[in-house]
């Protein structure tokens, strides 16, 4: 199987160059030029699935660019690979980092700050016949809300940070990488997925994690959960509470999974479903299964996973539980009133 994805990478780089430099009025034309006629875009709540490039431009990109003035893309990871989920297939190009701008105008009811704001994002683009045919773009809206002084969730178990890129600074891979390295990365990710889906191992949680994770692992989680460091703290601050407060977890499914060099990742729509049994993110129990739409990006070091950047559409998850976090927190988005600093009432 070919490991040369330079043409697909260059197409996405050209798309970013045009998109990021275009005026707001020109954004629809840029998307029309680079996407197929049957384009599918998957984004976080409240955007969800959109099947028109023009609608993506008008409902997402133009309002965001109008809010985050003088926006620039700050990439931390750029890679490509053949999708190992055979039934979906295709070559996908992945970009991860932050969209940074001056938050001068409101977006989704989130009040502007007049200061730098950084929207965490990760995109998977499927490239076929010199066009982008599918995009999964996950972006951490609650993380932006916290930067604006809002409190979308109760206090989280881990740390709120504007998250840096890889410690090794080698994640932006414009050139072709050694395919053997990518195969090693993918193998570790596959082993981790097998462990992750068990939730019933005879090993302690910490020892189960040690099978595929470095002792000094860093888990860069979404706002509402936060970032955590080392196996022990990850078990205490995320993985343990996560398993203890969710039941009826379904099997894991992905739409795309790939690796290149020391990096790899996947996304699902959804990845799995689970039912809150009480306590997850400080929220009450329900009897309603809900979807976890997740992107995971990994960095491998030797034979273990060393870093993990995680995007979870928590607005969608809680919306399926009947809780509109965005509306309750901003008070503007859907006309709901909130407490001081946007705290939930």
C-alpha positions in Angstrom: 0.0 0.0 0.0 1.4 3.4 -1.0 2.5 5.7 1.8 2.9 8.7 -0.5 0.1 11.1 0.2 1.8 14.3 -1.0 -0.9 15.1 -3.6 -3.7 14.8 -1.0 -1.8 16.8 1.5 -1.0 19.6 -1.0 -4.7 19.8 -1.9 -5.6 20.4 1.7 -2.8 22.9 2.2 -4.0 24.8 -0.9 -7.5 24.8 0.5 -6.3 26.2 3.8 -4.2 28.9 2.1 -7.2 30.0 0.1 -9.7 29.7 3.0 -7.6 31.4 5.6 -6.8 34.4 3.3 -10.2 34.8 1.8 -12.5 37.7 2.7 -15.8 36.6 4.4 -17.7 37.2 1.1 -15.3 34.9 -0.8 -15.5 32.0 1.6 -18.4 30.2 -0.2 -16.5 30.3 -3.5 -13.4 28.7 -1.9 -15.5 25.8 -0.5 -17.1 25.4 -3.9 -13.7 25.2 -5.6 -12.2 22.5 -3.3 -15.2 20.3 -2.4 -17.1 17.7 -4.4 -20.7 18.2 -5.4 -21.8 15.6 -2.9 -19.8 17.1 0.0 -20.6 15.9 3.6 -19.5 18.0 6.6 -19.8 16.7 10.1 -19.5 19.3 12.9 -20.3 19.8 16.6 -23.7 20.7 17.9 -25.5 22.9 17.0 -24.2 22.4 13.4 -24.2 18.6 13.1 -24.3 17.2 9.5 -24.4 19.6 6.6 -24.6 18.3 3.0 -23.9 21.6 1.1 -20.6 23.3 0.9 -22.3 26.7 0.6 -24.3 26.0 3.7 -21.0 25.1 5.6 -19.6 28.4 4.4 -22.6 30.5 5.3 -23.6 28.9 8.6 -20.2 28.0 10.1 -17.2 29.7 8.5 -18.6 33.2 7.8 -20.1 33.7 11.3 -16.9 32.3 12.9 -14.6 34.5 10.8 -16.9 37.5 11.6 -16.5 36.8 15.3 -12.8 35.9 15.6 -11.3 38.8 13.7 -8.0 38.4 11.8 -8.2 34.7 12.3 -5.1 32.5 11.8 -4.7 28.8 11.7 -2.1 27.4 14.1 -1.5 23.8 13.2 0.1 21.3 15.6 -0.5 18.1 13.7 -0.8 17.5 9.9 -0.8 14.0 8.6 -2.5 11.7 6.0 -3.1 8.0 5.5 -5.2 5.3 4.0 -8.3 4.7 6.1 -8.0 1.3 7.8 -11.7 1.0 8.3 -12.1 -1.0 5.1 -15.8 -0.4 4.5 -15.2 3.4 4.4 -11.8 3.4 2.8 -10.2 6.3 1.1 -7.3 8.7 1.8 -7.8 11.1 4.6 -5.8 14.2 5.6 -5.9 15.3 9.2 -5.2 18.7 10.6 -5.2 19.7 14.3 -4.5 22.8 16.3 -6.2 26.1 17.1 -8.0 28.8 15.1 -6.9 32.0 16.8 -8.4 35.5 16.4 -9.5 38.6 18.2 -12.8 37.7 19.8 -14.5 41.0 18.8 -18.1 39.9 18.0 -20.4 37.3 19.5 -20.6 33.7 18.1 -23.4 31.3 19.1 -24.4 33.8 21.8 -20.9 33.6 23.4 -20.0 37.2 24.3 -16.9 38.8 22.8 -13.9 39.6 24.9 -11.9 41.9 22.6 -8.9 39.7 23.4 -7.1 36.7 21.8 -9.3 33.6 21.7 -8.3 30.1 20.5 -10.8 27.6 19.2 -9.4 24.0 19.5 -10.1 22.1 16.3 -9.4 18.9 14.5 -10.4 18.1 10.9 -10.4 14.8 9.0 -10.7 15.4 5.2 -11.4 12.6 2.8 -9.7 13.4 -0.6 -10.8 11.7 -3.8 -10.3 12.8 -7.4 -8.6 16.0 -6.3 -11.6 17.1 -4.3 -12.5 17.1 -0.6 -15.6 14.8 -0.4 -16.1 14.6 3.4 -15.0 16.6 6.4 -15.3 15.8 10.1 -14.5 19.0 11.9 -14.7 18.9 15.7 -14.2 22.1 17.7 -14.3 22.6 21.4 -17.0 25.2 21.8 -17.1 24.9 25.7 -13.4 25.7 25.7 -14.1 28.9 23.9 -16.9 29.7 26.3 -14.6 29.4 29.3 -12.2 31.9 27.6 -15.1 34.3 27.4 -15.7 34.0 31.2 -18.7 31.6 31.0 -19.1 28.4 33.0 -20.8 25.8 30.9 -20.2 22.9 33.3 -19.6 22.3 37.0 -15.9 22.3 38.0 -14.1 19.7 36.0 -11.8 17.0 37.4 -8.7 18.0 35.4 -7.1 21.2 34.2 -8.4 23.9 31.8 -5.5 24.9 29.5 -5.0 26.3 26.1 -3.4 23.1 24.9 0.0 23.0 23.3 1.0 20.7 20.4 3.3 17.7 20.6 6.2 17.9 23.0 8.5 16.8 20.1 7.3 19.5 17.7 7.2 16.9 14.9 3.5 16.7 14.3 3.3 18.8 11.1 4.2 16.3 8.5 4.1 17.9 5.0 6.6 15.4 3.6 6.3 11.6 3.2 7.0 9.6 6.4 8.5 6.2 6.9 5.6 3.7 6.5 7.1 1.3 9.1 6.8 4.0 11.8 3.1 4.6 10.9 2.4 0.9 11.1 3.9 0.8 14.6 1.8 3.7 15.7 -1.3 2.1 14.3 -0.6 -1.2 16.0 -0.3 0.5 19.4 -3.5 2.4 18.8 -5.3 -0.8 17.9 -4.1 -2.5 21.1 -5.3 0.4 23.1 -8.7 0.3 21.5 -9.0 -3.4 22.4 -8.2 -2.6 26.0 -10.4 0.5 26.1 -13.5 -1.4 25.0 -13.3 -4.0 27.7 -14.1 -2.1 30.9 -13.9 -5.5 32.6 -10.2 -6.3 32.7 -8.9 -8.4 35.6 -6.1 -5.8 35.8 -6.3 -2.7 37.8 -7.2 0.4 35.7 -3.6 1.7 36.1 -2.0 -1.6 35.0 -4.4 -1.9 32.1 -3.4 1.5 31.0 0.3 0.6 31.3 -0.1 -2.0 28.6 -0.2 0.7 25.9 0.5 4.1 27.6 3.7 5.7 28.8 4.0 6.3 32.5 4.2 10.1 31.9 1.4 10.2 29.4 -0.5 13.4 28.8 -4.2 13.4 28.1 -5.3 16.7 26.5 -9.1 16.4 27.1 -12.0 18.6 26.2 -13.4 21.4 28.3 -15.7 20.0 31.0 -13.2 17.2 31.7 -9.8 18.9 31.1 -6.2 17.9 30.7 -4.3 15.4 32.9 -0.8 14.1 33.3 0.7 10.6 34.2 -1.2 7.3 34.3 -2.1 7.7 38.0 -3.6 11.1 37.6 -5.4 10.2 34.3 -7.0 7.2 36.1 -8.0 9.4 39.0 -9.1 12.5 37.1 -10.7 11.0 34.0 -10.7 7.3 33.2 -11.8 6.1 36.6 -14.7 8.6 37.0 -15.7 8.1 33.4 -16.1 4.3 33.7 -17.7 4.6 37.1 -20.5 7.0 36.0 -21.4 5.6 32.7 -23.2 2.3 32.0 -24.3 0.3 29.0 -21.3 1.3 26.9 -21.7 0.1 23.3 -19.0 -1.3 21.1 -16.6 1.2 19.6 -17.1 2.1 15.9 -15.1 4.5 13.7 -15.5 6.1 10.3 -11.8 6.7 9.8 -8.7 5.5 11.5 -5.2 6.1 10.3 -1.6 6.7 11.3 1.5 8.4 9.8 4.9 8.5 11.4 4.6 8.7 15.2 1.1 10.1 15.0 -2.3 8.6 14.4 -6.0 9.1 15.2 -9.6 8.3 14.5 -13.1 9.6 14.6 -16.6 8.2 14.9 -20.2 9.5 14.3 -20.7 8.4 17.0 -17.8 6.4 18.4 -20.1 4.7 21.0 -23.1 5.3 23.2 -23.4 5.2 27.0 -26.0 6.0 29.7 -25.1 8.5 32.5 -25.6 6.7 35.8 -25.0 9.8 37.9 -22.0 12.0 38.6 -20.5 12.2 35.1 -19.2 15.8 34.8 -21.2 16.6 38.0 -24.5 16.0 36.2 -27.4 13.9 37.3 -28.2 10.3 36.2 -30.6 9.6 33.4 -32.0 6.5 31.7 -31.3 7.8 28.2 -28.3 6.5 26.2 -26.5 9.2 24.4 -23.8 9.4 21.7 -20.2 10.2 22.1 -18.8 11.8 19.0 -15.1 11.8 19.5 -11.8 12.5 17.7 -8.6 11.2 19.2 -5.1 12.1 18.0 -2.1 10.3 19.4 1.6 10.6 19.5 3.6 7.4 20.0 7.0 7.2 21.6 8.9 3.9 21.3 6.2 1.3 21.9 3.8 3.3 24.0 1.3 6.2 23.5 2.7 9.4 25.0 0.2 12.1 24.2 -3.5 12.2 23.3 -5.6 15.1 22.1 -9.3 14.5 22.6 -12.3 16.2 21.1 -15.8 15.1 22.5 -19.0 16.8 21.4 -20.3 17.2 24.9 -22.9 19.8 23.8 -24.4 17.0 21.6 -24.2 14.4 24.4 -26.0 16.5 26.9 -28.5 17.8 24.4 -29.5 14.2 23.9 -30.2 14.1 27.7 -32.5 17.1 27.3 -29.9 19.7 28.6 -29.1 22.5 26.1 -25.7 23.6 27.6 -25.2 26.3 25.0 -28.6 27.9 25.6 -28.5 27.7 29.4 -25.0 29.1 29.6 -25.1 32.0 27.1 -28.7 33.0 27.8 -28.6 34.7 24.4 -28.4 31.7 22.1 -32.0 30.6 22.8 -33.3 33.4 25.0 -32.8 31.5 28.2 -31.7 33.2 31.4 -28.7 32.1 33.4 -27.0 32.9 36.7 -23.9 35.1 37.2 -21.1 34.4 34.7 -23.4 32.1 32.7 -23.4 29.4 35.4 -26.1 26.7 35.0 -29.2 27.3 37.0 
